[in-house]
């Protein structure tokens, strides 16, 4: 499996992954992928030519005991059903 940063050309593929993973309406998906989706913040995993999963990593700054720390918020983890086994996910994210 190959994981890489998404590109603008991947938007349709990632939108399909979301449609297979979440119970969002088409209206919401259309809105999100036209107004809010940022390909550069998203990683996509392929199994050969098949897109298997995607997730978005949003950079964050946290204040912990007065110190600023860099962190990331992971959201929108979309995985096709056939790739949802724990071992498969572990390999994708490794």
C-alpha positions as CSV (number, residue, x, y, z in Angstrom):
1,X,0.0,0.0,0.0
2,X,1.1,3.5,-0.8
3,X,0.1,6.6,1.3
4,X,0.7,10.1,-0.1
5,X,-0.5,13.6,0.3
6,X,-3.7,14.2,-1.7
7,X,-3.8,16.4,-4.7
8,X,-6.6,18.4,-6.2
9,X,-7.2,15.6,-8.7
10,X,-8.0,13.2,-5.8
11,X,-11.0,15.2,-4.6
12,X,-13.5,13.0,-6.5
13,X,-11.9,9.8,-5.2
14,X,-11.9,11.1,-1.6
15,X,-15.5,12.3,-1.8
16,X,-16.5,8.7,-2.9
17,X,-14.5,7.3,0.0
18,X,-16.5,9.6,2.3
19,X,-19.8,8.5,0.7
20,X,-18.9,4.9,1.4
21,X,-17.8,5.5,5.0
22,X,-20.1,8.2,6.4
23,X,-23.9,8.8,6.5
24,X,-23.6,12.4,5.2
25,X,-26.1,13.7,2.7
26,X,-25.0,14.4,-0.8
27,X,-25.8,18.1,-0.1
28,X,-23.3,18.1,2.7
29,X,-20.7,16.2,0.7
30,X,-21.1,18.6,-2.2
31,X,-20.7,21.6,0.1
32,X,-17.7,20.3,2.0
33,X,-15.7,19.3,-1.1
34,X,-16.4,22.6,-2.8
35,X,-15.9,24.9,0.1
36,X,-13.9,23.3,2.9
37,X,-11.8,20.5,1.6
38,X,-8.0,21.1,1.5
39,X,-6.2,18.4,-0.4
40,X,-2.8,19.4,1.1
41,X,-4.1,18.5,4.6
42,X,-5.3,15.1,3.5
43,X,-3.5,11.8,3.1
44,X,-4.8,9.1,0.8
45,X,-3.9,5.4,0.8
46,X,-3.9,3.2,-2.3
47,X,-3.8,-0.5,-2.7
48,X,-2.5,-0.7,-6.2
49,X,-4.9,1.5,-8.2
50,X,-7.7,1.2,-5.6
51,X,-8.1,4.1,-3.1
52,X,-8.6,2.4,0.2
53,X,-8.6,5.2,2.8
54,X,-8.1,8.9,3.4
55,X,-7.8,11.1,6.4
56,X,-7.2,14.8,7.1
57,X,-4.5,16.1,9.5
58,X,-5.2,19.6,10.7
59,X,-2.2,21.3,12.3
60,X,-2.9,22.7,15.8
61,X,-1.1,24.7,18.4
62,X,-1.7,23.7,22.0
63,X,-0.9,25.5,25.2
64,X,0.2,23.0,27.9
65,X,1.3,24.5,31.3
66,X,2.2,27.7,29.6
67,X,4.2,26.1,26.7
68,X,3.1,26.0,23.1
69,X,3.2,22.6,21.5
70,X,2.6,21.6,17.9
71,X,0.0,18.9,17.5
72,X,-2.4,17.6,14.8
73,X,-6.1,16.9,14.8
74,X,-7.0,13.8,12.7
75,X,-10.4,13.9,11.1
76,X,-12.4,12.4,8.3
77,X,-10.9,8.9,8.5
78,X,-12.7,7.3,5.6
79,X,-12.0,3.6,4.9
80,X,-13.6,1.2,2.4
81,X,-15.4,-1.7,4.2
82,X,-13.0,-4.3,2.8
83,X,-10.0,-2.4,4.4
84,X,-11.5,-1.9,7.9
85,X,-9.8,-4.9,9.6
86,X,-7.5,-3.8,12.4
87,X,-4.4,-5.4,10.8
88,X,-5.1,-3.7,7.5
89,X,-5.5,-0.3,9.1
90,X,-2.3,-0.8,11.1
91,X,-0.4,-1.5,7.8
92,X,-1.9,1.6,6.1
93,X,-1.0,4.0,8.9
94,X,2.5,2.6,9.6
